[in-house]
Amino acid sequence: MVAPLPRPALAPVGAGLVDEEKEEEEAAGKEGKKASAPRGRIAAAKRMFRGGRPGADKGRRMFAEVVGEWPKCPVAYVEWAKAEREAGSMGRARVVIDRGLEAVPENTYLWHASAELEKVAGNKKEASRIYKRGVEVAGENVHLLQPWGYLESRMGNFDRARSLFRRAVKLDPTHGPTYHAWATMESDRVGDFSAARDVFKAGTANDPNCPGLWQAWARLEASQGHFLVSRRLFGQAVACAPDRVAIWYSWARCEAKSGHVKLARELFATGLKLDPKFTVMWQAWAEFEEGLGHYDVAKQILAKGLSLNPNQERVWLGMAHVEVHHGNYARAREIFSEATTTMPAADALPLYQAWADLEAKLGEVVRAKELLRKGIALGRSSGAAGVDNTNRFVHAMHALATLEYRGGNVSEGKRLYEEALRFEPNSPHVLHCLSVLEMRHGRLSKARSLLKRGTSSWPHDPLMLTASAELEWRVQKTTGNAEAGKSKARAIYQQAVDLVPGDHKALKSWAEMEHKWGEKHNRNKLLRRAKVLRKTGPTAYSLSGGQHP
């Protein structure tokens, strides 16, 4: 029996209620959206971009007319830039936002949109500079300080992020999203649960009607096994927003993990009564029942979800996973076949990729490649646009490139990695794989160039650091200093582990290198720690066993 297909990724437990980036955009937009805006004409211009190049040209003319009549309407510039970005024209998008900032330099919505463009392109350092410039021009403003702090936290600059969060809450002590982003950084990124609780306490005291704060705090307590406290906090979140299905989803998953079967079922049912088309709820409930051994119940739940909306890719993936988990590969293939013909071509690529993953695990590598190529081709011919579809293309091409490379077709693998980078020039996963390919075939200068490109956009990404560690060892080895290379590589691996204490992948990558060096004791020690980390959550670790703050 082959290894089970990876479960279709569930939304984070807090999804749909407090998405940090979504809240940043909404908050930053409040001021800008007060301006009078020709909503109908903006919507019509955006629709034109869906018609390929001729439609995009007409859409540009329509947007130009709008900003000509309303030159100080920030929404028009932002929506125009979004349309350009989704059409793959990042250069045009930047020009549009710059034009808006010339017209309304004090508008925080435009500064935030400019930073978001760079974040999407992977240019986090540039996004940080834009936030700084925005604060200098528009003045201290919580709608810039909060997303700027969140960005710095994602880059690993925790002290700077704390400073920005403090400035934000000093300006507006009732701004719930700031407390949420700050507490989440302390718990998820730093691993300091006590500090996270302190922030949640301050946030809920100053903004008691923010459901996202109560929900995030409840999730923290559930992750630490404090289920009674978690339940009380979820109750507070529900009291603030009883119709928000994402709270019920989050609560149900926490109760499911804690083993409270009856309550979890009640919560799943309540959420789906509020919104029967909340896809991830069907998926999560089915996964929960399958984990209890209720195979037929899981299938019934997923079937009901599909009957309400057949274009739910997550539910199709869930159905296929249930069959794979029970060894019914023929039935899983039938589900994938039905799903890929039912779903719109623009949305079917993740299904083709999951199907290809199954075939590869079953040893049908040729069939896996065919499915990936077909999915990519259909997505292109459908004219799919947008950030999500760009990411899907990159993921699919990354998967196809990896299959080619592992099959010995190095040149084709390299070509596909490079093609993926044309879609997303700063993708950390693709840059990591391509740099590893280059260094393992002796092209160390090329590998160094790719890693420099990656670290300039993602200076604190563990993927970039682990690849840099291997490169450092290989470079030193060519000069006859292999032992010195190992020492330098270990220091870089330690930096990657310390950077994201809750991520076990850096430890596993380090363990692989210790194995390559013949250091069996170090390898086993690192693998044990990685295994514990997956179960217990973040704790910083060093090879010597020391703890790091």
Summary of the structure (lengths in Angstrom):
residues: 549
radius of gyration: 24.4
end to end distance: 43.6
largest distance: 70.7
contacts: 1897
relative contact order: 0.06
helix: 77%
strand: 0%
